[in-house]
Amino acid sequence: MVSPSSDDNAAAAVVPTPVKIIVAGGFGAGKTTMVGSVSEIPPLSTEELMTTASDGIDDITGVEQKKTTTVALDFGRITISPHTVLYLFGTPGQERFWYMWDELARGAIGTVVLVDTRRLDSSFSAIDFFERRSIPFIVAVNCFEGSDDYTEDEIRSALAISPGVPILFCDARQRESSKLALIRLVRYAMSKLPEPELASSGA
């Protein structure tokens, strides 16, 4: 019988740190799509068909073809290293469900705010929410087909985003693109931690 080596024991002893991430943004920005594209487990989604009950309540300007909406949350998981597992919570986008955001954001290290350039104004509330609560966030511009092209500086100016907040362009349908956005957020959020917390996290 071969005894396990010290390297084997060390590998077995590694317990990944769970990290909570929020995926937020306006209605139709691609939150459910991002969580689904990157999750290594079948994502939990609470999407429901939109009905006439939402007429006059949900603003679907620019996303008229959208037929479903998240009514509670989306949930997924992705391992980004042997030491770190991200648990993803996608928020509902419509204003009538914003009362859930405080609960979803509790314990999160940071947020990816997805932006649809066809509906930039729908992003202000999400950005304001996380700024007011001092929760680190990055802005990920979801590159929809047919949307106008803007530079990073134009996006930053239009959304009044502080110079230090990262902005990147992504395709929420693509796993690697979504994964890179999440890694960028983790690095940014870790850079905002006080030194003792940073050291204890093993980063």
C-alpha positions in Angstrom: 0.0 0.0 0.0 1.4 3.4 -1.0 1.2 6.1 1.6 0.0 9.5 0.4 2.7 12.0 -0.1 2.9 15.3 1.8 1.9 17.1 -1.5 -1.2 14.9 -1.7 -2.1 15.7 1.9 -1.6 19.4 1.2 -3.8 19.3 -1.8 -6.5 17.5 0.1 -6.3 20.0 2.9 -7.2 23.0 0.6 -10.7 24.2 1.4 -11.8 26.8 -1.1 -13.0 30.1 0.3 -16.6 30.9 -0.6 -17.1 34.4 -2.0 -20.4 36.0 -2.6 -20.8 38.1 -5.7 -23.8 40.2 -6.9 -24.7 40.5 -10.6 -26.9 43.6 -10.9 -28.1 46.1 -13.5 -31.2 47.4 -15.1 -34.1 45.4 -16.6 -33.0 43.3 -19.5 -29.2 44.1 -19.1 -28.3 40.4 -19.2 -28.0 39.3 -15.6 -29.7 36.0 -15.9 -27.6 35.3 -19.1 -24.3 36.1 -17.4 -25.0 33.8 -14.4 -26.2 31.0 -16.7 -23.2 31.3 -19.0 -20.6 31.0 -16.4 -22.1 28.8 -13.7 -20.5 25.3 -13.3 -23.8 24.0 -11.8 -27.2 24.2 -13.4 -28.2 27.8 -12.4 -31.2 28.5 -10.3 -33.4 31.0 -12.1 -36.7 32.5 -11.1 -37.6 33.9 -14.5 -41.3 34.0 -15.2 -43.2 35.0 -18.3 -44.2 38.6 -18.5 -47.9 39.2 -18.4 -50.3 42.0 -18.9 -50.0 42.7 -15.2 -46.6 44.4 -16.0 -48.1 46.7 -18.6 -47.5 50.3 -17.7 -45.2 49.2 -14.8 -42.1 47.7 -16.4 -40.3 49.9 -18.9 -39.4 47.6 -21.9 -38.2 50.4 -24.2 -35.3 49.0 -26.2 -36.0 45.4 -25.1 -39.4 45.0 -26.6 -38.7 41.3 -27.5 -38.1 40.3 -23.9 -40.7 37.8 -22.8 -39.5 36.8 -19.3 -38.3 38.5 -16.2 -36.5 37.6 -13.0 -38.9 37.9 -10.0 -36.6 36.8 -7.2 -33.0 36.0 -8.0 -30.6 34.0 -10.2 -28.0 31.8 -8.5 -24.9 30.1 -9.8 -21.4 29.0 -8.8 -18.0 29.1 -10.4 -14.6 28.0 -9.1 -11.9 30.5 -10.2 -9.0 28.9 -8.4 -8.3 26.0 -6.0 -8.7 28.6 -3.2 -11.7 30.5 -4.3 -15.3 29.6 -5.3 -17.7 32.4 -6.3 -21.4 32.2 -5.5 -23.3 34.4 -7.9 -26.6 36.1 -7.0 -28.4 37.9 -9.9 -30.8 40.6 -8.8 -34.2 41.3 -10.3 -34.0 44.4 -12.5 -37.4 46.0 -12.3 -38.0 48.7 -9.8 -40.9 46.9 -8.1 -38.5 44.2 -6.9 -35.7 46.5 -5.6 -36.8 45.9 -2.0 -34.9 42.5 -2.3 -31.6 44.1 -3.1 -30.5 44.9 0.5 -31.0 41.2 1.5 -29.2 39.9 -1.6 -26.3 42.3 -1.1 -25.7 41.3 2.5 -22.3 39.6 2.8 -21.2 40.3 -0.8 -17.6 41.4 -1.5 -18.6 43.2 -4.6 -20.9 43.6 -7.6 -20.8 43.4 -11.4 -23.2 46.1 -12.7 -24.2 45.1 -16.2 -24.9 48.0 -18.5 -26.9 48.0 -21.7 -25.9 51.0 -23.9 -29.4 51.0 -25.4 -30.8 51.8 -22.0 -28.0 53.7 -20.1 -30.5 55.4 -17.9 -31.6 52.1 -16.4 -28.1 51.7 -14.9 -28.2 54.7 -12.6 -30.2 53.1 -9.8 -27.9 50.1 -9.6 -24.8 52.2 -9.5 -26.3 54.6 -6.9 -27.4 51.6 -4.7 -23.9 50.2 -4.4 -22.1 53.5 -4.2 -24.4 54.6 -1.2 -23.6 51.3 0.6 -19.8 51.5 -0.2 -20.0 48.0 -1.8 -17.2 47.7 -4.5 -18.5 47.4 -8.0 -17.2 47.3 -11.6 -19.2 48.3 -14.7 -19.5 45.6 -17.4 -20.9 46.9 -20.6 -22.8 44.1 -22.2 -22.2 44.3 -26.0 -25.6 43.6 -27.5 -26.0 43.2 -31.2 -27.2 46.5 -32.8 -26.2 48.6 -29.8 -24.3 51.8 -30.2 -20.5 51.7 -29.7 -19.2 53.9 -26.9 -15.7 54.3 -25.5 -14.8 53.7 -21.9 -14.5 57.5 -21.3 -17.9 58.1 -22.8 -19.5 55.4 -20.6 -17.7 56.8 -17.5 -18.9 60.3 -18.3 -22.5 59.4 -19.1 -22.9 57.3 -15.9 -20.8 59.7 -13.7 -18.6 56.8 -12.6 -15.6 57.6 -10.4 -12.2 57.4 -12.1 -11.1 54.4 -9.9 -14.0 52.2 -10.8 -13.1 49.6 -13.5 -15.1 49.6 -16.7 -14.9 46.7 -19.2 -16.7 45.4 -22.2 -18.1 41.9 -22.2 -20.5 39.5 -23.9 -22.7 38.0 -21.1 -23.5 35.0 -23.4 -19.9 33.9 -23.5 -18.4 32.0 -20.5 -14.9 33.3 -20.8 -16.0 36.9 -21.2 -18.3 36.6 -18.1 -15.5 34.8 -16.2 -13.0 37.6 -16.9 -15.5 40.2 -15.6 -15.9 38.2 -12.4 -12.1 37.9 -11.9 -11.7 41.6 -12.5 -14.3 42.3 -9.9 -12.7 40.0 -7.3 -9.3 41.7 -7.9 -10.8 45.1 -7.5 -12.8 44.2 -4.4 -9.7 42.6 -2.8 -7.8 45.8 -3.5 -10.3 47.7 -1.4 -10.0 45.5 1.7 -8.0 46.8 4.7 -4.6 45.2 5.0 -5.5 42.7 7.9 -8.4 41.3 6.0 -6.4 41.1 2.8 -3.7 39.1 4.6 -6.2 36.7 6.3 -7.9 36.0 3.0 -4.7 34.4 1.7 -4.7 36.6 -1.4 
